[in-house]
Amino acid sequence: MVVWIVAKFMGACNGSTIVFLHYYPQWAETDDAGLRLAEFCTGPAIRSPLWNLVSEIIGTFVLVFVILTFGKNTASLGPLAVGLLIVVIGLSLGGTTGYAINPARDLGPRIMHAILPIPGKGSSDWEYAWIPVVGPLIGGAVAAVFWVALYKDFILKVLPN
């Protein structure tokens, strides 16, 4: 489990470094430090820590609960189904916070934003950084508990094995 978490985090750091290199010519042309930060990590449309946290909890709850519900019923289409699920979450729930729905997706790139030599980058917004980390952890845990409770009483009886 720890190896998996470290691998996800390192993948996010590597991906954000590739983004940095890909957009390198644009850094000189972009005056808005907020746009530079948005290439790396999420940020709220309206800053309200409690409601931003709720938004991340809901988005991650939907992600984890639906993936658990898919179970082995989508074995051959699993990656496609999860990819489409992430698109649906982004389109329906992502407008409020940018939908991190994964702590590594936001924290790794935010750290890279802080340490990479991006011209005129501005703040990495560490005051907000806890929300896309804590929200997904809570949302995923609540989804798993809710799914287990439902699975025993309902899902097992409705879905074929």
MDAnalysis code that builds the backbone (N, CA, C; Angstrom):
import MDAnalysis as mda
import numpy as np

u = mda.Universe.empty(483, n_residues=161, atom_resindex=np.repeat(np.arange(161), 3), trajectory=True)
u.add_TopologyAttr("name", ["N", "CA", "C"] * 161)
u.add_TopologyAttr("resid", np.arange(1, 162))
u.add_TopologyAttr("resname", ["MET", "VAL", "VAL", "TRP", "ILE", "VAL", "ALA", "LYS", "PHE", "MET", "GLY", "ALA", "CYS", "ASN", "GLY", "SER", "THR", "ILE", "VAL", "PHE", "LEU", "HIS", "TYR", "TYR", "PRO", "GLN", "TRP", "ALA", "GLU", "THR", "ASP", "ASP", "ALA", "GLY", "LEU", "ARG", "LEU", "ALA", "GLU", "PHE", "CYS", "THR", "GLY", "PRO", "ALA", "ILE", "ARG", "SER", "PRO", "LEU", "TRP", "ASN", "LEU", "VAL", "SER", "GLU", "ILE", "ILE", "GLY", "THR", "PHE", "VAL", "LEU", "VAL", "PHE", "VAL", "ILE", "LEU", "THR", "PHE", "GLY", "LYS", "ASN", "THR", "ALA", "SER", "LEU", "GLY", "PRO", "LEU", "ALA", "VAL", "GLY", "LEU", "LEU", "ILE", "VAL", "VAL", "ILE", "GLY", "LEU", "SER", "LEU", "GLY", "GLY", "THR", "THR", "GLY", "TYR", "ALA", "ILE", "ASN", "PRO", "ALA", "ARG", "ASP", "LEU", "GLY", "PRO", "ARG", "ILE", "MET", "HIS", "ALA", "ILE", "LEU", "PRO", "ILE", "PRO", "GLY", "LYS", "GLY", "SER", "SER", "ASP", "TRP", "GLU", "TYR", "ALA", "TRP", "ILE", "PRO", "VAL", "VAL", "GLY", "PRO", "LEU", "ILE", "GLY", "GLY", "ALA", "VAL", "ALA", "ALA", "VAL", "PHE", "TRP", "VAL", "ALA", "LEU", "TYR", "LYS", "ASP", "PHE", "ILE", "LEU", "LYS", "VAL", "LEU", "PRO", "ASN"])
u.atoms.positions = np.array([
    [0.820, -1.191, 0.000],
    [0.000, 0.000, 0.000],
    [0.869, 1.262, 0.000],
    [1.896, 1.287, 0.835],
    [2.779, 2.451, 0.894],
    [3.500, 2.637, -0.440],
    [3.936, 1.546, -1.039],
    [4.617, 1.626, -2.342],
    [3.673, 2.200, -3.383],
    [2.409, 1.791, -3.365],
    [1.414, 2.285, -4.303],
    [1.202, 3.786, -4.112],
    [1.104, 4.252, -2.872],
    [0.912, 5.679, -2.589],
    [2.113, 6.482, -3.070],
    [3.311, 6.005, -2.781],
    [4.533, 6.695, -3.237],
    [4.588, 6.720, -4.769],
    [4.212, 5.616, -5.408],
    [4.222, 5.559, -6.871],
    [3.233, 6.557, -7.466],
    [2.039, 6.666, -6.893],
    [1.052, 7.638, -7.371],
    [1.584, 9.064, -7.216],
    [2.178, 9.332, -6.080],
    [2.714, 10.656, -5.810],
    [3.847, 10.996, -6.777],
    [4.751, 10.037, -6.989],
    [5.873, 10.268, -7.912],
    [5.375, 10.423, -9.353],
    [4.350, 9.664, -9.717],
    [3.761, 9.811, -11.044],
    [3.186, 11.204, -11.245],
    [2.527, 11.733, -10.226],
    [1.981, 13.089, -10.310],
    [3.100, 14.125, -10.420],
    [4.179, 13.928, -9.679],
    [5.327, 14.845, -9.764],
    [5.962, 14.783, -11.156],
    [6.142, 13.577, -11.666],
    [6.730, 13.422, -13.003],
    [5.832, 14.032, -14.069],
    [4.533, 13.785, -13.968],
    [3.600, 14.343, -14.939],
    [3.611, 15.859, -14.933],
    [3.692, 16.461, -13.758],
    [3.709, 17.920, -13.690],
    [5.023, 18.494, -14.204],
    [6.093, 17.742, -14.068],
    [7.369, 18.189, -14.652],
    [7.279, 18.164, -16.178],
    [6.619, 17.155, -16.720],
    [6.412, 17.107, -18.170],
    [5.542, 18.282, -18.618],
    [4.517, 18.628, -17.831],
    [3.687, 19.796, -18.145],
    [4.547, 21.058, -18.154],
    [5.406, 21.186, -17.165],
    [6.309, 22.340, -17.105],
    [7.139, 22.449, -18.387],
    [7.700, 21.333, -18.817],
    [8.517, 21.344, -20.031],
    [7.671, 21.609, -21.274],
    [6.498, 21.019, -21.327],
    [5.625, 21.187, -22.490],
    [5.197, 22.646, -22.668],
    [4.876, 23.309, -21.575],
    [4.398, 24.686, -21.634],
    [5.521, 25.718, -21.496],
    [6.753, 25.279, -21.485],
    [7.858, 26.208, -21.227],
    [7.821, 27.474, -22.089],
    [7.602, 27.374, -23.396],
    [7.558, 28.618, -24.197],
    [6.411, 29.557, -23.796],
    [5.318, 28.995, -23.262],
    [4.174, 29.827, -22.888],
    [4.393, 30.584, -21.576],
    [5.312, 30.102, -20.741],
    [5.522, 30.778, -19.456],
    [5.929, 32.233, -19.661],
    [6.739, 32.502, -20.660],
    [7.192, 33.876, -20.922],
    [6.060, 34.753, -21.461],
    [5.055, 34.153, -22.071],
    [3.965, 34.908, -22.679],
    [2.782, 35.126, -21.742],
    [2.741, 34.413, -20.633],
    [1.606, 34.470, -19.717],
    [1.955, 35.352, -18.528],
    [1.174, 36.412, -18.340],
    [1.427, 37.325, -17.230],
    [0.692, 36.926, -15.951],
    [-0.317, 36.075, -16.058],
    [-1.167, 35.725, -14.930],
    [-0.574, 34.546, -14.151],
    [-0.110, 34.805, -12.928],
    [0.471, 33.750, -12.091],
    [-0.567, 32.694, -11.737],
    [-1.840, 33.084, -11.648],
    [-2.904, 32.133, -11.362],
    [-3.073, 31.106, -12.477],
    [-2.909, 31.539, -13.721],
    [-2.974, 30.604, -14.840],
    [-1.793, 29.644, -14.820],
    [-0.653, 30.122, -14.411],
    [0.514, 29.238, -14.287],
    [0.251, 28.161, -13.228],
    [-0.310, 28.565, -12.108],
    [-0.624, 27.612, -11.041],
    [-1.678, 26.608, -11.501],
    [-2.663, 27.067, -12.271],
    [-3.743, 26.189, -12.729],
    [-3.246, 25.080, -13.646],
    [-2.092, 25.258, -14.258],
    [-1.516, 24.180, -15.070],
    [-1.035, 23.016, -14.204],
    [-0.879, 23.257, -12.912],
    [-0.329, 22.251, -12.013],
    [-1.349, 21.658, -11.046],
    [-2.200, 22.479, -10.472],
    [-3.061, 21.984, -9.412],
    [-4.416, 22.669, -9.440],
    [-5.295, 22.200, -8.582],
    [-6.654, 22.714, -8.556],
    [-6.751, 23.983, -7.722],
    [-7.863, 24.657, -7.902],
    [-8.168, 25.849, -7.128],
    [-9.664, 26.080, -7.174],
    [-10.212, 26.715, -6.160],
    [-11.660, 26.892, -6.118],
    [-12.138, 28.039, -7.012],
    [-13.334, 27.892, -7.561],
    [-13.955, 28.991, -8.294],
    [-14.341, 30.088, -7.308],
    [-14.863, 29.682, -6.165],
    [-15.193, 30.594, -5.066],
    [-14.544, 30.016, -3.818],
    [-13.675, 30.790, -3.192],
    [-12.940, 30.293, -2.032],
    [-13.829, 30.303, -0.797],
    [-14.208, 29.103, -0.395],
    [-14.987, 28.886, 0.818],
    [-14.527, 27.533, 1.362],
    [-13.546, 27.523, 2.262],
    [-12.914, 26.269, 2.664],
    [-13.876, 25.144, 3.022],
    [-14.904, 25.417, 3.800],
    [-15.830, 24.355, 4.182],
    [-16.525, 23.783, 2.945],
    [-17.055, 24.635, 2.096],
    [-17.793, 24.161, 0.925],
    [-16.858, 23.594, -0.136],
    [-15.640, 24.094, -0.213],
    [-14.663, 23.486, -1.120],
    [-14.318, 22.079, -0.651],
    [-14.193, 21.893, 0.663],
    [-13.941, 20.568, 1.221],
    [-15.119, 19.638, 0.926],
    [-16.339, 20.124, 1.120],
    [-17.539, 19.323, 0.826],
    [-17.547, 18.913, -0.646],
    [-17.191, 19.817, -1.522],
    [-17.155, 19.523, -2.957],
    [-16.183, 18.387, -3.268],
    [-14.998, 18.436, -2.673],
    [-14.011, 17.374, -2.887],
    [-14.472, 16.047, -2.283],
    [-15.133, 16.107, -1.143],
    [-15.658, 14.892, -0.523],
    [-16.698, 14.253, -1.435],
    [-17.621, 15.050, -1.951],
    [-18.683, 14.519, -2.817],
    [-18.091, 13.923, -4.094],
    [-17.191, 14.653, -4.747],
    [-16.594, 14.152, -5.988],
    [-15.867, 12.841, -5.794],
    [-15.102, 12.733, -4.724],
    [-14.359, 11.503, -4.464],
    [-15.288, 10.383, -4.021],
    [-16.317, 10.732, -3.260],
    [-17.320, 9.733, -2.874],
    [-17.915, 9.092, -4.123],
    [-18.327, 9.908, -5.078],
    [-18.918, 9.384, -6.315],
    [-17.911, 8.492, -7.038],
    [-16.679, 8.937, -7.164],
    [-15.650, 8.156, -7.845],
    [-15.475, 6.782, -7.199],
    [-15.219, 6.766, -5.912],
    [-14.923, 5.510, -5.222],
    [-16.155, 4.616, -5.150],
    [-17.293, 5.176, -4.832],
    [-18.508, 4.366, -4.712],
    [-18.876, 3.708, -6.041],
    [-18.818, 4.456, -7.122],
    [-19.179, 3.893, -8.423],
    [-18.144, 2.855, -8.862],
    [-16.865, 3.103, -8.642],
    [-15.848, 2.107, -8.992],
    [-16.069, 0.816, -8.203],
    [-16.361, 0.943, -6.921],
    [-16.641, -0.250, -6.117],
    [-17.893, -0.960, -6.618],
    [-18.880, -0.207, -7.035],
    [-20.114, -0.795, -7.541],
    [-19.886, -1.485, -8.886],
    [-19.023, -0.917, -9.725],
    [-18.669, -1.576, -10.992],
    [-18.177, -2.989, -10.701],
    [-17.293, -3.097, -9.719],
    [-16.729, -4.385, -9.341],
    [-16.258, -5.186, -10.531],
    [-16.523, -6.461, -10.499],
    [-16.074, -7.332, -11.579],
    [-17.042, -7.341, -12.751],
    [-18.134, -6.599, -12.667],
    [-19.107, -6.570, -13.749],
    [-18.606, -5.825, -14.978],
    [-17.547, -5.045, -14.842],
    [-16.998, -4.311, -15.980],
    [-15.530, -4.672, -16.190],
    [-15.192, -5.919, -15.934],
    [-13.781, -6.325, -15.983],
    [-13.119, -5.972, -17.310],
    [-13.781, -6.213, -18.426],
    [-13.137, -5.942, -19.708],
    [-13.168, -4.466, -20.075],
    [-14.113, -3.725, -19.553],
    [-14.223, -2.299, -19.867],
    [-13.817, -1.419, -18.691],
    [-13.208, -1.987, -17.668],
    [-12.880, -1.243, -16.454],
    [-12.171, 0.081, -16.679],
    [-11.035, 0.100, -17.382],
    [-10.337, 1.377, -17.579],
    [-11.175, 2.404, -18.336],
    [-11.900, 1.966, -19.351],
    [-12.758, 2.883, -20.099],
    [-13.884, 3.406, -19.212],
    [-14.497, 2.515, -18.448],
    [-15.589, 2.920, -17.563],
    [-15.106, 3.924, -16.521],
    [-13.941, 3.675, -15.943],
    [-13.401, 4.605, -14.937],
    [-13.033, 5.935, -15.587],
    [-12.441, 5.891, -16.759],
    [-12.109, 7.127, -17.473],
    [-13.342, 7.965, -17.771],
    [-14.403, 7.311, -18.234],
    [-15.651, 8.032, -18.501],
    [-16.269, 8.559, -17.213],
    [-16.152, 7.790, -16.143],
    [-16.642, 8.242, -14.841],
    [-15.923, 9.517, -14.405],
    [-14.622, 9.573, -14.587],
    [-13.860, 10.765, -14.209],
    [-14.288, 11.965, -15.048],
    [-14.537, 11.749, -16.337],
    [-15.028, 12.833, -17.197],
    [-16.387, 13.325, -16.694],
    [-17.277, 12.391, -16.360],
    [-18.606, 12.761, -15.866],
    [-18.499, 13.537, -14.554],
    [-17.637, 13.094, -13.664],
    [-17.443, 13.819, -12.401],
    [-16.927, 15.223, -12.679],
    [-15.965, 15.338, -13.583],
    [-15.425, 16.653, -13.917],
    [-16.476, 17.578, -14.500],
    [-17.297, 17.060, -15.411],
    [-18.322, 17.890, -16.044],
    [-19.441, 18.278, -15.088],
    [-19.785, 17.381, -14.179],
    [-20.922, 17.658, -13.310],
    [-20.545, 18.262, -11.957],
    [-19.413, 17.884, -11.410],
    [-19.042, 18.323, -10.062],
    [-17.740, 19.117, -10.007],
    [-17.035, 19.225, -11.114],
    [-15.699, 19.802, -11.089],
    [-15.609, 21.313, -11.112],
    [-16.695, 21.999, -11.408],
    [-16.644, 23.453, -11.542],
    [-16.329, 24.207, -10.273],
    [-16.630, 23.632, -9.125],
    [-16.431, 24.359, -7.870],
    [-14.973, 24.395, -7.421],
    [-14.268, 23.264, -7.580],
    [-12.891, 23.195, -7.069],
    [-11.880, 22.677, -8.077],
    [-12.314, 22.242, -9.230],
    [-11.389, 21.635, -10.183],
    [-11.234, 20.145, -9.978],
    [-11.944, 19.579, -9.039],
    [-12.047, 18.148, -8.724],
    [-10.724, 17.401, -8.700],
    [-9.988, 17.554, -7.622],
    [-8.753, 16.779, -7.454],
    [-9.087, 15.290, -7.372],
    [-10.077, 14.912, -6.595],
    [-10.543, 13.545, -6.340],
    [-9.420, 12.524, -6.141],
    [-8.237, 12.984, -5.850],
    [-7.085, 12.132, -5.594],
    [-6.009, 13.023, -4.963],
    [-5.592, 12.739, -3.726],
    [-4.606, 13.608, -3.076],
    [-3.312, 13.785, -3.877],
    [-2.846, 12.727, -4.511],
    [-1.592, 12.822, -5.275],
    [-1.741, 13.732, -6.483],
    [-2.931, 13.768, -7.075],
    [-3.177, 14.566, -8.274],
    [-2.957, 16.053, -8.018],
    [-3.189, 16.500, -6.815],
    [-3.020, 17.911, -6.510],
    [-1.724, 18.202, -5.762],
    [-1.396, 17.394, -4.770],
    [-0.249, 17.703, -3.909],
    [1.087, 17.584, -4.641],
    [1.276, 16.510, -5.401],
    [2.533, 16.341, -6.142],
    [2.803, 17.493, -7.099],
    [1.849, 17.835, -7.966],
    [2.059, 18.969, -8.863],
    [2.213, 20.310, -8.145],
    [1.530, 20.475, -7.015],
    [1.663, 21.732, -6.270],
    [3.086, 21.859, -5.715],
    [3.643, 20.753, -5.240],
    [5.032, 20.773, -4.766],
    [5.971, 21.094, -5.925],
    [5.714, 20.486, -7.078],
    [6.571, 20.753, -8.245],
    [6.447, 22.212, -8.684],
    [5.244, 22.769, -8.607],
    [5.067, 24.195, -8.916],
    [5.934, 25.041, -7.996],
    [6.018, 24.642, -6.744],
    [6.810, 25.405, -5.777],
    [8.304, 25.317, -6.063],
    [8.791, 24.171, -6.576],
    [10.243, 24.024, -6.714],
    [10.771, 24.209, -8.140],
    [9.915, 24.097, -9.143],
    [10.401, 24.279, -10.514],
    [10.664, 25.756, -10.806],
    [11.632, 26.046, -11.669],
    [11.977, 27.448, -11.981],
    [11.030, 28.055, -13.025],
    [9.772, 28.226, -12.650],
    [8.767, 28.802, -13.552],
    [8.864, 30.324, -13.459],
    [9.120, 30.991, -14.573],
    [9.230, 32.455, -14.535],
    [7.914, 33.109, -14.088],
    [7.986, 33.990, -13.099],
    [6.821, 34.739, -12.637],
    [5.700, 33.891, -12.087],
    [6.024, 32.806, -11.422],
    [4.994, 31.848, -11.034],
    [4.087, 32.289, -9.896],
    [4.513, 33.085, -8.983],
    [3.669, 33.480, -7.859],
    [3.545, 32.381, -6.820],
    [2.526, 32.505, -5.993],
    [2.302, 31.597, -4.872],
    [1.807, 30.228, -5.336],
    [2.142, 29.195, -4.563],
    [1.615, 27.854, -4.812],
    [0.327, 27.615, -4.030],
    [-0.184, 28.639, -3.360],
    [-1.461, 28.616, -2.638],
    [-1.522, 27.498, -1.606],
    [-0.549, 27.486, -0.698],
    [-0.495, 26.447, 0.327],
    [-1.628, 26.559, 1.337],
    [-2.252, 27.734, 1.441],
    [-3.386, 27.887, 2.356],
    [-4.551, 26.993, 1.920],
    [-4.674, 26.761, 0.626],
    [-5.762, 25.942, 0.081],
    [-5.362, 24.477, -0.077],
    [-4.085, 24.181, -0.090],
    [-3.570, 22.863, -0.484],
    [-4.112, 21.700, 0.342],
    [-4.512, 21.929, 1.566],
    [-5.007, 20.827, 2.395],
    [-6.355, 20.304, 1.906],
    [-7.160, 21.138, 1.268],
    [-8.516, 20.753, 0.870],
    [-8.509, 19.630, -0.170],
    [-7.722, 19.730, -1.276],
    [-7.716, 18.629, -2.232],
    [-6.941, 17.396, -1.756],
    [-6.409, 17.430, -0.567],
    [-5.778, 16.246, 0.028],
    [-6.750, 15.610, 1.028],
    [-7.257, 16.386, 1.949],
    [-8.136, 15.867, 3.000],
    [-9.512, 15.479, 2.448],
    [-10.075, 16.296, 1.553],
    [-11.391, 16.002, 0.991],
    [-11.460, 14.635, 0.329],
    [-10.534, 14.310, -0.582],
    [-10.562, 12.975, -1.182],
    [-10.345, 11.843, -0.177],
    [-9.531, 12.054, 0.827],
    [-9.342, 11.005, 1.833],
    [-10.649, 10.735, 2.581],
    [-11.353, 11.790, 2.951],
    [-12.643, 11.622, 3.640],
    [-13.673, 11.011, 2.690],
    [-13.774, 11.558, 1.482],
    [-14.760, 11.065, 0.521],
    [-14.565, 9.604, 0.176],
    [-13.317, 9.188, -0.016],
    [-13.036, 7.792, -0.328],
    [-13.379, 6.868, 0.827],
    [-13.041, 7.287, 2.042],
    [-13.337, 6.465, 3.217],
    [-14.842, 6.337, 3.436],
    [-15.575, 7.443, 3.310],
    [-17.025, 7.406, 3.487],
    [-17.666, 6.533, 2.403],
    [-17.191, 6.640, 1.173],
    [-17.730, 5.814, 0.083],
    [-17.504, 4.337, 0.354],
    [-16.331, 3.985, 0.830],
    [-16.035, 2.578, 1.109],
    [-16.927, 2.045, 2.231],
    [-17.095, 2.822, 3.287],
    [-17.953, 2.396, 4.398],
    [-19.401, 2.266, 3.918],
    [-19.870, 3.240, 3.177],
    [-21.239, 3.224, 2.660],
    [-21.439, 2.043, 1.714],
    [-20.481, 1.778, 0.860],
    [-20.585, 0.670, -0.096],
    [-20.645, -0.672, 0.639],
    [-19.799, -0.858, 1.632],
    [-19.809, -2.109, 2.385],
    [-21.170, -2.297, 3.060],
    [-21.702, -1.233, 3.643],
    [-23.007, -1.329, 4.296],
    [-24.092, -1.675, 3.285],
    [-24.065, -1.057, 2.129],
    [-25.051, -1.333, 1.090],
    [-24.837, -2.687, 0.439],
    [-23.600, -3.045, 0.241],
    [-23.285, -4.296, -0.448],
    [-23.901, -5.477, 0.280],
    [-23.802, -5.508, 1.564],
    [-24.328, -6.626, 2.351],
    [-25.856, -6.725, 2.242],
    [-26.515, -5.579, 2.237],
    [-27.974, -5.598, 2.298],
    [-28.670, -5.470, 0.946],
    [-28.013, -4.906, -0.055],
    [-28.724, -4.586, -1.290],
    [-27.993, -5.015, -2.553],
    [-26.796, -4.532, -2.730],
    [-26.094, -4.735, -3.995],
    [-25.875, -6.202, -4.293],
    [-25.533, -6.983, -3.319],
    [-25.292, -8.403, -3.530],
    [-26.535, -9.116, -4.072],
    [-27.718, -8.677, -3.619],
    [-28.972, -9.286, -4.059],
    [-29.377, -8.814, -5.460],
    [-28.999, -7.609, -5.855],
    [-29.449, -7.034, -7.126],
    [-28.504, -7.341, -8.269],
    [-27.215, -7.197, -8.051],
    [-26.246, -7.397, -9.128],
    [-25.857, -8.864, -9.250],
    [-25.734, -9.352, -10.475],
    [-25.284, -10.747, -10.652],
    [-23.811, -10.884, -10.297],
    [-23.411, -12.060, -9.904],
    [-22.007, -12.310, -9.553],
    [-21.127, -12.348, -10.755],
])
